[in-house]
Amino acid sequence: MASLHAHAQQAETYPTKPVRVIVGLAPGGGTDIIARLLTQKLSENLKRTFIVENRTGAGGTVAYALVAKAPPDGHTLLAVASGYAITPAVYPKLSYDPIRDFAPISVVVQAPIVLMVHPALPARSVKDLLALARNPRTQLDAASAGHGTSNHLALALFNSLARVNITHVPYKGTGQALVDLMAGQVQVMFGNILSSLQYIKLGRIRALAVTSVKRSSAMPDLPTVIESGVPGYETTTWHGWLGPAGLPADIVSKLNNELARAVRSRDVLDKLADDGGEPVAGSPEQFRAHIVTEISRWRKVVREAGIRAE
């Protein structure tokens, strides 16, 4: 009983110092945007400091390893996206176990990926893009946020199902990839709608399709890749929070509740709607099951695409 009382007190007073929320990708991408949006809300609601810290490298695995070794007291957390479930397939010799070494807290947001091209490319539909990709005289390069990231795998899946070979060009983060796409240094990109929509609206990038099964409420006139003639193509980006394994259940529960509260607040909902994201709230157990399923799914895609760590 004394132990239970101590844990209850710990959750009640948590956090007792600033909380670092580690992001494994560079500023400007969807994971960073969502993490900053939610840390600001948690800081407001809990009257404590939550700060985002970007630790880039090796497709996010530098950040993941750091949090796996952190004290399980809730003051070091990890904000991840769907790329978290891809890295075990791309980097087979990890210093951490993506399931055993982490305490899932909650999925918070999901969003479609957008298939985009530079406006000068003579492609106004996926059909046009496929015609260009199948022309032996045309060289198409596609940017991604890095090797093994979700937009890299979105490209690999597209190449496989559409039977084309658009060349992958990895960058160190979404921001740099978008800059070169807008400059015309690369012609194609599968980008998170959260980081891309503003440039699409400004006409600096042309959107051809979304990668989800259903159309995006943020761009209802934009078809899906499936509608555009690539049967079976579907992928979305999800965003969630983890802590180190051993994180007390009462702190996990408190964070789960606070994240659900934050993502459903009116100002966050409005921001997500403007950027094309959709709030998601579920239990830690549901998040764990989702990660396990995603790891299995992407292992198959990585194996079939022949992707290896660089």
matplotlib code that plots the C-alpha trace (Angstrom):
import matplotlib.pyplot as plt

x = [0.0, 2.9, 4.3, 1.0, 0.7, 4.2, 3.4, 0.1, 2.0, 4.7, 2.0, 0.3, 3.4, 4.9, 6.7, 9.0, 11.5, 11.5, 10.6, 12.7, 10.7, 13.3, 12.7, 14.9, 14.5, 15.4, 13.2, 10.5, 9.2, 5.8, 7.2, 8.8, 5.7, 3.4, 5.9, 6.1, 2.4, 1.7, 4.6, 3.3, -0.2, 1.2, 3.2, 0.1, -2.1, 0.3, 2.1, 5.4, 8.1, 8.0, 10.7, 11.5, 15.1, 16.1, 18.7, 19.2, 21.2, 20.8, 17.1, 16.2, 17.9, 20.3, 17.3, 15.7, 18.8, 19.2, 15.6, 15.9, 18.8, 17.2, 15.9, 12.3, 11.0, 9.0, 11.4, 12.8, 10.2, 10.3, 8.1, 8.0, 6.3, 5.8, 9.5, 10.1, 8.5, 10.6, 14.1, 14.2, 14.0, 16.5, 19.0, 19.2, 21.9, 20.2, 21.5, 17.9, 14.8, 11.9, 9.3, 11.0, 13.0, 10.1, 6.8, 4.2, 2.1, -0.3, -0.7, -1.7, -2.1, -2.3, -1.9, -1.7, 1.4, 1.2, 2.7, 4.1, 6.1, 7.9, 5.5, 7.7, 7.4, 4.8, 2.8, -0.7, -1.8, -0.3, -1.0, 1.2, 4.0, 3.9, 4.2, 7.3, 8.8, 8.4, 10.0, 13.7, 14.7, 13.4, 15.3, 13.2, 14.6, 12.6, 13.6, 13.1, 13.8, 16.5, 17.3, 14.7, 12.2, 8.5, 8.6, 11.5, 9.4, 6.3, 8.5, 9.7, 6.1, 5.1, 8.0, 7.1, 3.3, 3.5, 6.5, 8.6, 12.0, 12.1, 15.5, 15.6, 17.6, 17.9, 18.3, 19.0, 15.5, 12.2, 13.1, 16.1, 14.2, 11.4, 13.8, 15.4, 12.0, 10.8, 14.1, 13.7, 16.9, 14.6, 11.3, 9.3, 8.6, 6.3, 5.8, 4.0, 0.9, 1.7, 4.9, 3.9, 0.4, 1.5, 3.8, 1.1, -1.4, 1.3, 1.8, 5.4, 4.7, 2.1, 0.2, -0.9, -2.5, -2.7, -1.5, -4.4, -7.3, -9.7, -9.2, -7.9, -10.4, -7.8, -7.7, -10.9, -10.5, -7.1, -7.5, -5.9, -3.0, -5.4, -8.0, -5.2, -4.4, -2.1, -4.2, -3.3, -1.2, -1.9, 0.3, -0.2, 2.0, 1.2, 2.7, 3.0, 4.8, 7.0, 8.9, 11.7, 10.8, 9.9, 8.1, 5.6, 2.1, 0.6, 2.8, 2.0, -1.7, -1.3, 0.6, -1.9, -4.8, -3.0, -2.0, -5.7, -6.8, -4.2, -4.9, -8.7, -8.4, -10.0, -6.8, -4.9, -7.9, -8.0, -4.3, -4.4, -7.4, -5.5, -2.5, -4.3, -3.7, -6.3, -6.3, -6.0, -6.2, -5.9, -4.6, -0.9, -1.8, -3.4, -0.3, 2.0, -0.1, 0.0, 3.8, 4.2, 1.9, 3.7, 7.2, 6.0, 4.4, 7.5, 9.9, 8.2, 8.3, 12.0, 12.9, 11.1, 12.6, 16.1, 16.7, 19.8, 21.3, 23.6]
y = [0.0, 2.3, 1.6, 2.4, 5.6, 6.7, 6.0, 8.0, 10.9, 10.7, 11.0, 13.8, 15.9, 14.9, 16.6, 17.9, 19.5, 20.4, 17.5, 16.9, 15.6, 14.2, 14.4, 12.3, 14.4, 18.0, 21.0, 21.8, 18.3, 16.9, 15.1, 18.3, 20.4, 18.1, 17.8, 21.6, 22.0, 19.5, 20.5, 24.0, 22.8, 20.5, 23.4, 25.5, 22.8, 21.4, 24.6, 22.9, 23.2, 20.8, 21.4, 19.9, 18.7, 17.7, 14.8, 13.9, 11.0, 7.6, 7.9, 8.8, 5.9, 8.3, 9.8, 6.4, 5.0, 8.1, 7.7, 4.0, 4.6, 7.5, 7.2, 6.1, 9.0, 10.7, 13.7, 12.3, 11.4, 10.6, 11.9, 9.6, 9.1, 6.1, 6.0, 4.6, 1.3, 1.4, 1.6, -1.9, -3.2, -0.7, -0.8, -4.5, -3.9, -1.5, -0.7, -0.8, -3.0, -0.9, -2.8, -4.0, -0.8, 1.6, 2.4, 3.4, 6.4, 7.3, 7.9, 11.5, 12.5, 10.8, 12.5, 11.5, 11.8, 13.9, 13.0, 16.3, 17.6, 20.8, 23.1, 23.1, 19.3, 18.6, 16.4, 17.4, 13.9, 10.6, 9.3, 12.0, 11.3, 7.6, 8.4, 10.5, 7.8, 5.2, 7.3, 6.2, 9.7, 11.2, 11.3, 11.8, 12.3, 12.1, 13.8, 12.4, 13.4, 10.7, 7.1, 4.8, 7.5, 7.3, 9.3, 7.2, 4.1, 5.8, 6.2, 2.6, 1.3, 3.5, 2.3, -1.3, -1.1, 1.2, -0.6, 2.5, 3.5, 7.1, 7.7, 8.3, 11.3, 11.4, 14.7, 15.5, 16.4, 17.4, 21.1, 20.7, 18.3, 20.8, 23.6, 21.6, 20.5, 24.1, 25.1, 22.3, 20.4, 17.4, 16.9, 14.6, 14.1, 12.2, 14.7, 14.9, 17.1, 18.9, 20.3, 20.6, 22.1, 25.7, 25.5, 23.7, 26.5, 29.1, 27.3, 26.6, 22.8, 21.0, 18.2, 15.2, 12.9, 11.8, 8.4, 7.6, 5.3, 8.3, 11.8, 14.4, 16.9, 19.6, 19.0, 17.3, 17.8, 16.0, 12.3, 9.4, 7.4, 4.5, 6.5, 7.7, 4.3, 2.5, -0.2, -1.2, 1.8, 3.2, 4.7, 7.4, 9.0, 8.6, 10.5, 9.2, 9.5, 7.0, 6.9, 4.6, 1.1, 1.0, 4.3, 4.0, 3.2, 6.1, 8.6, 6.8, 7.2, 10.9, 11.6, 9.6, 11.6, 15.0, 14.3, 13.3, 16.5, 18.6, 17.1, 17.6, 21.3, 23.7, 25.6, 22.4, 21.0, 24.2, 24.0, 20.4, 21.0, 23.8, 21.6, 18.4, 16.4, 14.4, 13.9, 10.3, 9.2, 5.6, 3.5, 2.7, -1.0, 0.0, 2.0, -1.0, -3.3, -0.7, -0.5, -4.2, -4.4, -1.5, -3.1, -6.3, -4.5, -2.3, -5.2, -6.8, -3.5, -3.0, -6.5, -6.4, -3.0, -4.2, -1.2, -1.3, 1.0, 3.7]
z = [0.0, 0.8, -2.7, -4.3, -2.3, -3.4, -7.1, -6.8, -5.3, -8.1, -10.8, -8.9, -8.7, -12.1, -13.8, -11.2, -13.7, -17.4, -19.7, -22.8, -25.8, -28.2, -32.0, -34.2, -37.3, -38.2, -37.5, -40.1, -40.6, -39.6, -36.4, -35.3, -36.0, -34.1, -31.2, -30.8, -31.0, -28.3, -26.0, -26.0, -25.0, -22.3, -20.9, -20.7, -19.2, -16.6, -15.8, -16.3, -19.0, -22.0, -24.6, -28.0, -28.5, -32.0, -32.1, -35.7, -37.3, -38.8, -39.7, -36.2, -34.5, -32.6, -30.8, -30.2, -28.6, -26.4, -25.0, -24.6, -22.1, -20.3, -16.7, -16.8, -14.7, -17.5, -17.9, -21.2, -23.8, -27.5, -30.3, -33.3, -36.6, -38.8, -39.7, -36.2, -37.4, -40.6, -39.0, -37.6, -41.2, -42.6, -39.7, -38.5, -35.9, -33.5, -30.0, -28.7, -29.1, -30.6, -28.6, -25.4, -24.6, -24.8, -23.0, -25.6, -24.4, -27.3, -31.0, -31.3, -35.0, -38.4, -41.7, -45.4, -47.4, -50.6, -53.9, -55.2, -58.1, -59.1, -61.0, -64.1, -64.5, -67.2, -64.9, -63.7, -62.6, -61.5, -64.9, -66.4, -63.9, -64.7, -68.4, -67.7, -65.4, -68.1, -70.7, -71.0, -72.0, -68.7, -65.5, -62.4, -58.9, -55.7, -52.5, -49.0, -45.4, -45.3, -45.9, -44.4, -43.6, -44.2, -47.4, -48.7, -48.1, -49.7, -52.8, -52.7, -52.4, -55.3, -57.5, -56.7, -57.3, -60.3, -61.8, -62.3, -61.1, -59.8, -58.2, -54.5, -53.3, -49.4, -47.5, -43.9, -43.0, -44.6, -44.7, -47.0, -49.2, -49.7, -50.4, -53.3, -54.6, -54.8, -56.4, -59.1, -58.0, -57.7, -59.4, -57.1, -53.4, -51.2, -48.4, -45.1, -45.6, -42.3, -43.6, -47.3, -47.5, -47.1, -50.1, -52.1, -51.4, -52.5, -55.8, -55.1, -55.3, -57.3, -55.5, -57.6, -55.1, -51.5, -50.3, -48.0, -48.9, -48.6, -49.8, -47.3, -45.8, -46.3, -50.0, -51.0, -54.7, -54.7, -55.7, -53.9, -55.6, -55.8, -57.6, -59.9, -61.2, -58.8, -57.1, -53.6, -52.9, -49.4, -46.6, -44.1, -41.5, -37.8, -34.9, -31.3, -28.1, -26.2, -23.0, -21.8, -20.7, -17.0, -17.1, -14.2, -15.3, -13.5, -15.4, -18.7, -17.8, -16.9, -20.2, -22.2, -20.7, -21.1, -24.8, -25.6, -23.9, -25.8, -29.2, -28.8, -27.7, -30.1, -31.1, -31.8, -33.8, -35.8, -36.5, -37.5, -39.8, -41.5, -42.0, -43.0, -39.8, -37.9, -34.1, -32.8, -29.2, -28.0, -25.2, -24.7, -25.4, -28.7, -29.6, -28.8, -31.0, -33.8, -33.7, -33.8, -36.9, -38.6, -38.1, -39.7, -42.6, -43.4, -43.1, -46.1, -48.1, -47.3, -48.2, -51.5, -52.4, -51.5, -49.2, -47.0, -44.4, -45.8]

ax = plt.figure().add_subplot(projection="3d")
ax.plot(x, y, z, "-o")
ax.set_aspect("equal")
plt.show()
